[in-house]
């Protein structure tokens, strides 16, 4: 039989996807007409250069809205991408916040324009949010759209609800400045584990985080509602004490006690769902970045007031789309941590409770019949792929670096294998040299896997690797001053676990990845109430050490 080449496969996959799913499956998820020609267009006109620190006034026009907005750049590592993310708020003429409905979404003043630059499928964030909603929780609703900025086409975007307090969003009680004692003090609070800046009210967990190779064990919590400027000292003291107590109880000898244990402090069902959702995604940032929680106000009868896990956020590097933090290992567990940022130890501890594992198994089996069925997941993916089919070419023409030729793809795959072999050598070097660093203070030629030097030594901080990154992050021998070439940096290749030549190939890959990941979870979670045991890492306090005592990234964390 004659073997089909990649170009032919792309065409066949595209034809089958567009014909087979154009009616029945698509109609099950989308209410709009499948014959529509374009996505909604958002046009933004700026008066001032945008920055990532504070919003500036601009004008936005789209279907149903033509008025003022405040806008700023959004993200950490993504600020280096050719396609930027934006935080926006809709405003009255006098500059006050104005609740409006954008593209059919419930009215609010806070919005996010997510740039799916690192995600060739452009659907990973909407998929993650949809799964969370299908599991029965509030998750950001999204609309696929196109953006122009000052007349320039900026590609396909995801208009998303921001994670904010509100009746149609995270529906927790509004905390007033006068709520400083009694039941009124108990809620609601919106918390996050992520990077932070001086505008955030933060505190450090008293329980060290886990992760092999991490340079610190510190887990930083931020209270993002109420905002720091409105948060009263009594309120901050209360929520910090609550989290400290909750984490201490989870690590205690009596953590499984139904009255005094962790179930007294957390909404167990939400933590079960968050665990399932996260482990399915194999998110590179799982549990330790963009991890949200909220605490309800205690009811008059003394019940309630527990901590809930969620909502979910930031999944563009999930579902097989990343080459670090075990995110390209289909048989990895996110709760075990990785080598970039510390993972809260509460997750591994919860899995030591047979009752929690049984709850996970029962809930997982239930979800596999509905929200996590292959048919359901694939149908949603196909519906969005079909929606984007008529406009995706303009996006890829705008960002031609997103797709690569067959020849380049093979070269990058070979480079990835070389980097993986080099990483094995680094691990052996770390074993032979526990103090960290390299012999003679110099890294091996060829570059670091994922662009990250081996953890343990700080003599190389600020020094770029010789050579290149896997999947085309940087052409070998070029880009850095020591390489002798013009600076070139491909942030797609910096993170990518693979590269594709066409959009249809990407959709095929993510669908097969979900099949394989669910098969792994099926095999393991089925044993959760019998012989399965979590791999436990000891709680060891670690501090980062850098020349001059300063860490070069905000929030004390790597930007990837």
N, C-alpha and C positions, 0 to 999 in steps of 0.2 A: 504494500500500500504506500502511495506517495505521501510523504509527510507535509503537512500544511505549514507555511511560514507564518511568522507572527502577524504580518499585515493582513493576511487572509483570515486568521483567527479573530483579529479585531473586528473585521467587517462582518464575519458570521455572528459573533457575539452581539454586535450592535443590532443586526437585523432581527435576531431572535428576541432580544430584550424589548425592542420597540414594537414588534408585532404581537408577541405572546401576551404582553402585559398592558397593552394599550387601552383595554377596556375593563375587564373584570377586576383584576388586581388593583389597578390604579384607582378605580372608582371606590374601592373599599377604604382608601386612605385620604383621597383628595376630593373636594367638592367642586373644584373649578373645572372649567371646560378643557379637555385634553387637546383641543385644536388651537389653543391660544398661541399667539405668535411670539410673545416676549414675556420676560419677567417684569414685575413692577420696576420702574426706574426711580432712583432717588438722586436728586441733583443738589449739591451743596456748593455754595459760594462763600468763600472766606474773605475776610478783610484784614486778618492778621495771621502771621505765620503760626502754625500749630506747634504745640509742645506737649510733653507728657506730664507736666507738673500741674497745670491749671487750665481750665476751660477758657476759650476765647469766643467772642460772639461771632456768629455766622448766620447764613440764611439757608433754609432747606425747603425744597419743593418736591412733593410726591403726590400720589393719589390721595386726596382728602386732607392734605396739609400744605400750607404755603406760608411760612412764617419764620420767626427767629429761633435759633438754637444756641446752646453753648456746646462747644466741642473740644476735645483734646485727644491726643494720641494715647493708645492703650497698649499695655503689655510690658514684657521684660526682654527676653531674647528676640521676640517677634518684632521689636522696633527696628531690627536690622533687615527685615524682609522688604522686598520690593513692593509688596502689597501691605498696607498698614491697617491696624485695627483702630476703632474709634469709640470713645464714650461720648454720648450726646444727651442733652436734656432740652426738652421743648420749653420755650419761654414766652411770656407775655411781652407786649411791646415795651413795658417798663423794666424788663429783665427778670421779673419774678417767674418762678417755675409754673408751668402750665400743664395740667393733665390733658393729654389728647390720645385718641386712638390712631395708631399708625398701621396702615395696611390691614385693617381688620382686627388687630390685636387689642385687648382690653386697655382702656385709657390709663396712662401714667405719664410722668414727666421724664423718667430715667430709661435710657435705651442704650443698646450696644450694637455696633456694626462689626460683626465678626468677619475677619478676612480668612478664608479657608486656604491660604497660600501653601502651607505645609501639607495640606490634605488634598491630594489630586482628585479624590472622589468628590470633595466639597460637601460631604454629607455626614461626616462623623459626629460633629456637634449636634446637628438636628436629630440624628439617630439616637445618640445617647440620651438627649432630653426626652425624646418620644418614648423610649423604653422606660425611663423613670416615671413618666406620666402614665404609661400603660400599667405600671406596677401599682398605681393608685395614689401617687404623690403629685404635688405641684412641681413642675419643672418648667424652665423657660420655654415659652412658645416662640416659634420662629417663622419667618417668611423669607424665602429665597428672593433676591432682588439684584439689580445692577446699580452701580454707583458711578456718577461723574462728579469730579471735584474741580471746580473752576473751569468747566468745559472739557476737561480731560477724562477719558474713559478709564476707570480704575478696576474694572472686572466685576465678577460675580461676588456678592456678599450675602451674609446671613444676618438679616435684621432680627435681633433677639431682645426679649424682655431682659432687663437687668435683674439681678438678685437683690431685691429690695423688699422692705416691709410694705404690706398693703393688702386690702381685701381680696384682690385678684392675683396676689403674688404670695410672699411668705406671710400668711395670715396670723400674725401674732399681735398681741396687745400693744398699743402705743404707750411708750413710757414717757411720762411727763417729768419735768425737773423736780416736781414736788413729790414724786413717788420714791421716797427714801426709807420707808419702813413698812413693816407688816406684809400683808399679802400683795400689796401693790408693787413692792420691791422685787417680787419673784419673777416678773416677766413683762414684756418679752424681750429677749436678747437674740441678736443674730451674730454668730461667731464664725471665724475662719482661721484655718491653718494655711499660711502662704507667706510670700515675701511681704514686706511692710515698709512703711516710711514713717517720718516723724509725725504725720497727721493721724496715725493709727494709735489706738489705745491697746497696748500689747502687754502680755505677761508670758513668762517662760514656764513651761510645764515642769513640775517637780519630779516627774518620772522621765528618766532618759529614754530617748527614742532608740530604735534599733536600725541596723543596716550594716552589712559587712563592707568595710572600706570607707565609710563616711568619716569626714574630718571633724564632725561635731555630733553630739547626741542631743543637742538642744532643740526642742520642739516649741515654736513660738505661736501662741494663740493671739488673735486680734478680735476685739469687739468692734464690729462695724455698724451695729445699731444697738443703742444710740451712738451717733458719731462722737468722736472724742471731745469736740467742742461743747456738746450737749450732755455728755455722760457725767453724772454727779459722782463724787468720791464714794458715797455710800453704795451706789449702783455698781461701780467698778469693783469695789471690795467684795460685794456680794457675788457677782458672777465669777470672779477669780477664785473665791473660796469654794464656790460650788464645783467648778471644774477641778480644782485641787483635790477636793474631797472625793469626787467621782473617780478620778484616776487612782487615788490612793486605795479606795475600796476595791477597785478592779484588781489591783495587785495584792490585796490582802489574802490571808488564809481563809477568810469567810466570804469570799467574793461570790460564791454560788448560793449563799443563803437567800431564800426568796423574800425575806423581809428586810434584812440588813445589808444584803449584797448589792451588786450592780443594778439589779432590776428595780431597786428603789430610786435610782437616779436617772436611768436612761429609758427611753421608749424602745424596748427590745425589738419590736417588729420593724421599726425603721432602721435599726442597726443591722438586722438580718438582711433586709432588702438592699441596704447600701453595700454590704459585703458581697452579695450576689452580683449586683450591678457592676461593682468595681472589678471583681475577679473575672467576670465575663469580658470586660473591656481591655484588660491587661494594660491599663493606662500607665504611661511612663511616670506620671505625676501622682499615682494612686496614693490616697490617704495623707500625703505629705505636702501637696500643693493644691490650691483651689479646692480645699476640703471644707465644706460648710456645715454648720450645725445651727440649730435654733432652740431656744428654751421658751416654753409657754408659761403663762402666768398660772399660778396655783389657783384652783377653784375654791369657792367659798366653803365647801365641805372638807377641804384639806387634801383632796386628790389632785392628780395632774401636776403640772409644773415641771415635767421632766425634760431631759435633753433629747432632741431628735437629731438623727443624722440626715444630712441633705440640706438644700437641694444639690444636684450634681452640676458640674461646670467644667469646661475646658477639656475636650476630648479629641482635639485635632491630632494629637500624637498617640491615640489609642487604636485599638482594633488592628494591631499588626503594623502600625505606621511609624515605628521608631526603632532605632538601632542601639539604644542604651537602656540602662535600668531594667534589664531582663525583658524589655517590652517586645523583643522579637523571639522570645523563647516560649513556644506554645505550652510548655509544661511547667512554667514558672507560676509562683503564687505571689501576688502583689503584697499581701500582708507580711511576708517574710522580709520585706525591705530590699534595698538595693544599695548601690555605692555612691549615689549623688546626695540625697537629702535624707535625714533620719525619718523613719516611719513611726508614728505613735505606737507604743508598745501595747496599748489597750486591745488592739485587734488580735494579736497572737494570744493574749491572755483570755479573751472571750472564747477563743476556739478551744481552750483547755477545758471548758465546761461542756460536758456531754449534752446538757439540756439545750445549750445554745446551738451546738452542732446538729442536734435533732431538729430544732426549729428551722435551721438553714435547709436541711434535707427536705423537710415537709413543704416548705415554701418553694424551694427550687423545683420540686416535682410538679407542684401546682402551676408554676409559671411556665414550665416547659410545654404545658398543654395550651398555653395562650400567648402571652406577651413574648416569651422566649422560644416559641416554636420556630423552626426553620422557615416554615411557610410565612409566618407573620413577619419575621425579620427581612426575609428576601423580598416580600411584597412591598414593604416600606422603602427599601433600598431602590427597587425597580421603579417605584412611583416617582421618587426624586430624580433618579437618573433620566427618566423620560421627560420630566419637567425641564431639566437642564439641557436636553439633547439639542434643542434648536438655538441655544445661545452659547453653549460651551466653547465653540470654536473661537468666538471673539475673545473670550477669556484667555485661552491658550495662545492666541496670537499676541495678546497684550503681554503675557508672561511666557515667552517661548522656552525659557529655561526649565519649565515644569515637566515637559516631555522630552525624552532623549531618543536618539536613533538606536536601532538594533545593535549596531556595532559598538556604540558608546555604552549601551546597557550591559553588554557582555564584558567590556573592559572594567566597568564599575563592579560587576559581580565578582570578577577575579580579584580586584583590589580589596573587596570586602573580605574575601577568604584570606588574603594576606594579612589584613588587619586582625582577623580573628586568631590567626596563628601567632601573630605578634603579641596579642593580648595574653595568650597562654604562656608565652615566654615571660611577659611582665609578671604574671602571677607567680611563676616559679622564682623570678628574681626577688619578688616580695617575700617569698618563703625563705629564700636563702639570705636575704638582707632585711630583717624585720624593721630596722631603723628607717627604711624608706630611701628614696632617691636612687641614683644609678651609680655604677662604678665610674670613678673619675668625674662624677658630677654631670655627665652628658647622656642624653637619651639616645636610644638606638636610632639609626637613620631609618626614615620611612614613615614616621608619624605615629601618633597615638590613636588607638581605636576610639571612635566617637569624639576625637579631638580632645580627650581628657587625659592628662598625665596620671600615672599610677598614684593612688592615694598613699600618704604616709610621709612624704618628704615635701619640704616647702622651698627647696633651692631653685625650683623651676617656675615658681609663680611669676606670671607676667611674661614668661618666655614661650613663644609659640613653638609647636613641634616642627622638626625637620620633615619635609615631605608633605604628605597630604592626608586627607580624611577619607574614610570609606564612602562609597556611593557618590563620589564627586564633590565632596565638601570643599575641596581645594585641589586644583591640578597639581600633580606631583612635581615637587621642586620649584614651584612658583608661588608668588603671593606674599610671602614674608620677606623682610629685608635680607635674611640670610639665604633665601632661595634664588636671589638674583633676577627675579621677574617682576612684572607689573602686578600690583595687588589685585587678586581675584578671589572672591569668596561666594560660594554657593550655599546658602543656608538650607536649601532643600537637601543637598547631599550631606550636610552636617548631621542631619537627624534621620535621614531616610534609611529604612531597612531594605528597600528595594527601589528600583526605578521602572517606569513603564513607558511604552511608546505611544499609547493611545488611551483615551478615557475608558473605552469599553474593557480594555485589559484590566484597568484599575478596579472597575466595578466587579468583574469576575473574581479578582483576587480577594477583595474584602468579603464577598459572599462565601467563598470557599474557606477563608480564614474563620469565619463565624462557625461554619460546620465543624471545623477541626477543633476550635476552642471549646465548643459545647460538648464535643465528644470527650475531651479531657475532663471537663467538669462532670459530665455524666458518670464517668468511671470512678472518680474520686468521691464526689458528694454522695453517691450511692452507698459508700462505706462509712459515712460520717457517724452513724449510730452503732458501728461495730468495731472494726480494728484500726480505723484511720486515726492518726495522731498528728498534731501540728509539730513542725520543726521549731524548736524554741531557741531563741538567741538570748544570752544573758544581758541584763541591763547594766551597761558600763558607761560611765560618764566620760565624754571626750570633748576636748576643747580644740578649736582651730588655732594654729600657730602660723603667723605670717610675719615677714619682715616688717618692722615698725608697728606691729600689733594691729594693723588695719586690714580688713577684708574688703576687696575691691567691688563687691556687689551689694546693693541695698538689701536690707533684711537679713544679712548674714547667710546667704544661700547662693548656690550657683544659678546662673540665669537660664539653665536648661535642665 
